[in-house]
Amino acid sequence: MDRRHFGLTAIATLGLSACGSGGDSKFRRYYGPAVTSIVVNKGARKMYLLNDQNVLKEFRVDLGFAPSGHKQFEGDGKTPEGTYLIDRRNPNSSYHLSLGISYPNSQDIAYARSLGKKPGGEIFIHGEPNQLRERKRAKKTQDWTAGCIAVKNEEIEEIYAMVRDGTVITLRA
């Protein structure tokens, strides 16, 4: 790891750890370098928050229950591949906190329609299920979502604080 990468990682970590909003709140503050893009490597089950070419944070992720390949239609259990945007946030998510991904795009819609199906939607980066029963099931199973990208609750709190709406997210095989 080069010195610049280490320095940015240290700044990002300090920016989060020193600036929580107090108490047990799931809402944190972040004062580090801006997250300019997100890259998800589905095969490695890794998500990277980047400032230009520098990795600020790395997370292990769970994906849809049938993760190989690009999402083609609603219910296929696949996590999309391609380039999208973070386009919304849900502080009242059923999965602790969540950031919406702009899937489907016009090509996704056209392809699903060519199959006579709906493209699906509601793809998010999110935490663990709020319901205890579902949370226990998720902890026992890799790739348990319907097509989303899941991380631990503590991690989605960091991500939610660091990532702004409009951030580019690239999901790769």
C-alpha positions in Angstrom: 0.0 0.0 0.0 1.5 3.3 -1.0 1.8 6.2 1.5 -0.9 8.3 -0.3 -3.4 5.5 -0.3 -2.7 4.8 3.4 -3.0 8.5 4.3 -6.4 8.8 2.5 -7.7 5.6 4.2 -6.6 7.0 7.6 -8.2 10.3 7.0 -11.5 8.6 5.9 -11.5 6.4 8.9 -10.8 9.2 11.3 -13.4 11.4 9.6 -16.1 8.8 10.4 -15.0 7.6 13.8 -14.5 11.0 15.3 -17.7 12.5 14.1 -20.6 10.3 14.9 -23.8 12.1 15.9 -23.7 10.8 19.4 -25.6 8.1 21.2 -26.9 5.1 19.3 -27.9 7.0 16.2 -27.4 5.2 12.9 -26.7 8.5 11.3 -23.1 9.5 11.1 -21.2 12.4 9.8 -18.3 12.2 7.4 -15.6 14.9 6.8 -13.1 13.0 4.7 -12.4 13.1 1.0 -15.4 12.9 -1.3 -16.5 9.6 -2.6 -16.4 10.1 -6.4 -17.4 6.6 -7.4 -18.3 3.1 -6.2 -17.0 -0.1 -7.8 -18.6 -3.5 -7.0 -16.7 -6.6 -8.0 -19.4 -9.2 -7.8 -17.0 -12.2 -8.3 -14.8 -11.1 -5.4 -17.8 -10.0 -3.3 -16.1 -6.6 -2.7 -17.3 -3.0 -2.9 -14.9 -0.1 -3.0 -15.6 3.5 -2.3 -13.2 5.7 -4.3 -11.9 9.2 -4.4 -10.7 9.4 -8.0 -8.4 6.4 -8.2 -7.8 6.1 -4.4 -9.6 3.5 -2.4 -11.1 5.1 0.7 -13.0 2.0 2.0 -13.4 -1.6 1.0 -16.4 -3.8 2.1 -17.3 -7.4 1.8 -20.8 -7.8 0.3 -23.6 -10.2 -0.2 -25.5 -10.2 -3.5 -28.7 -11.5 -5.1 -29.4 -15.2 -4.5 -28.4 -16.0 -8.2 -25.5 -13.5 -8.6 -23.9 -14.7 -11.8 -24.7 -12.6 -14.8 -26.5 -9.3 -15.3 -30.0 -8.8 -13.9 -32.4 -9.4 -16.8 -35.9 -9.4 -15.2 -37.8 -9.1 -12.0 -37.4 -12.1 -9.7 -34.2 -13.5 -11.3 -32.2 -13.0 -8.1 -29.3 -11.4 -10.0 -27.5 -8.2 -9.0 -27.2 -5.8 -12.0 -24.0 -5.2 -13.9 -23.1 -2.0 -15.6 -22.9 1.7 -14.6 -25.6 3.4 -12.7 -26.1 6.2 -10.2 -26.9 6.4 -6.5 -30.3 8.1 -6.9 -32.0 8.0 -3.6 -31.7 7.2 0.1 -34.0 5.5 2.5 -33.5 6.3 6.2 -36.5 4.1 7.1 -35.4 1.1 5.2 -36.5 -2.5 6.2 -32.7 -3.1 6.0 -31.4 -0.6 8.5 -30.4 2.1 5.9 -30.3 2.0 2.1 -29.0 3.8 -0.9 -30.9 3.3 -4.2 -29.3 2.4 -7.4 -30.8 3.8 -10.7 -31.5 0.3 -12.1 -33.2 -0.2 -14.5 -31.9 2.0 -17.3 -33.5 2.2 -20.8 -31.5 -0.8 -22.1 -32.5 -2.9 -19.1 -36.2 -2.1 -19.7 -36.0 -2.8 -23.4 -34.3 -6.1 -22.9 -36.8 -7.3 -20.2 -39.7 -6.3 -22.4 -38.1 -8.2 -25.3 -38.5 -11.3 -23.1 -42.0 -10.3 -22.2 -41.1 -9.6 -18.6 -40.6 -6.7 -16.2 -37.1 -5.5 -15.5 -37.6 -5.3 -11.8 -36.2 -2.5 -9.7 -35.7 -1.4 -6.1 -32.0 -2.3 -6.2 -30.2 -0.9 -3.2 -27.0 -1.0 -1.2 -28.4 -1.8 2.3 -27.7 -3.2 5.7 -29.1 -6.3 7.5 -32.9 -7.0 7.8 -34.6 -5.2 10.6 -36.7 -8.3 11.4 -34.8 -10.7 13.7 -36.0 -13.8 11.8 -34.8 -12.5 8.5 -31.5 -11.3 10.0 -30.8 -14.7 11.3 -31.4 -16.3 7.9 -29.3 -13.7 6.1 -26.3 -14.3 8.5 -26.4 -18.0 7.6 -26.5 -17.6 3.8 -24.2 -15.9 1.4 -25.9 -14.0 -1.4 -29.4 -13.8 0.3 -30.8 -10.6 -1.3 -33.3 -10.4 -4.2 -30.6 -8.6 -6.2 -29.3 -5.9 -3.9 -25.9 -5.4 -2.4 -25.9 -6.1 1.4 -23.3 -5.1 4.0 -23.3 -5.1 7.8 -25.4 -2.4 9.6 -22.3 -0.7 10.9 -20.9 -0.6 7.3 -24.1 0.8 5.8 -24.0 3.6 8.4 -20.5 4.5 7.1 -21.5 4.2 3.4 -24.7 6.2 4.0 -22.6 9.1 5.5 -19.9 9.0 2.9 -21.9 8.6 -0.4 -23.9 11.4 -1.9 -26.8 11.1 -4.4 -25.5 11.3 -7.9 -22.4 9.2 -7.2 -21.5 6.8 -10.1 -21.6 3.1 -9.2 -20.1 0.5 -11.5 -21.0 -3.1 -10.9 -18.7 -5.7 -12.6 -18.8 -9.4 -13.0 
